[in-house]
Amino acid sequence: MENLLVARLKKKMKQSTLDRLVGASQGNISEWDKGSKSPSLQKLALLADAQEVSVEYLLGRDTADIVTRNIPL
């Protein structure tokens, strides 16, 4: 996963914090950071939400690292 580590470091988030937010072990977060394993689609969506980025950004398909949310006026 191209940008998981970048997104986590930009948020100054520890692996232990991210693992609690997405319900994964710290070992899994480490493997995903290194790219040696990939998360399930469900975990990928949770990872994106927890770091406020898009799934496309995490996959390296989008360069924008901030999700714009539709906020009603």
LINSUL-V626956 format. One record per residue. N is the residue number from 1. SS is DSSP state (H for helix, E for strand, - for the rest). BURIAL is b if it has 9 or more other ideal C-beta (glycine too) atoms within 8 Angstrom, else e. Layout:
{{N/SS/BURIAL} {N/SS/BURIAL}}
This chain:
{{1/-/b} {2/-/e} {3/-/b} {4/H/b} {5/H/e} {6/H/b} {7/H/b} {8/H/b} {9/H/e} {10/H/e} {11/-/e} {12/-/e} {13/-/b} {14/-/e} {15/H/b} {16/H/e} {17/H/e} {18/H/b} {19/H/b} {20/H/e} {21/H/e} {22/H/b} {23/-/e} {24/-/b} {25/-/e} {26/H/b} {27/H/e} {28/H/b} {29/H/b} {30/H/b} {31/H/b} {32/H/b} {33/H/b} {34/H/e} {35/-/e} {36/-/e} {37/-/e} {38/-/e} {39/-/b} {40/-/e} {41/H/e} {42/H/e} {43/H/b} {44/H/b} {45/H/b} {46/H/b} {47/H/b} {48/H/b} {49/H/e} {50/H/b} {51/H/b} {52/-/e} {53/-/b} {54/-/b} {55/H/e} {56/H/e} {57/H/b} {58/H/b} {59/-/b} {60/-/e} {61/-/e} {62/-/e} {63/-/e} {64/-/e} {65/-/b} {66/-/e} {67/-/e} {68/-/e} {69/-/e} {70/-/e} {71/-/e} {72/-/e} {73/-/e}}
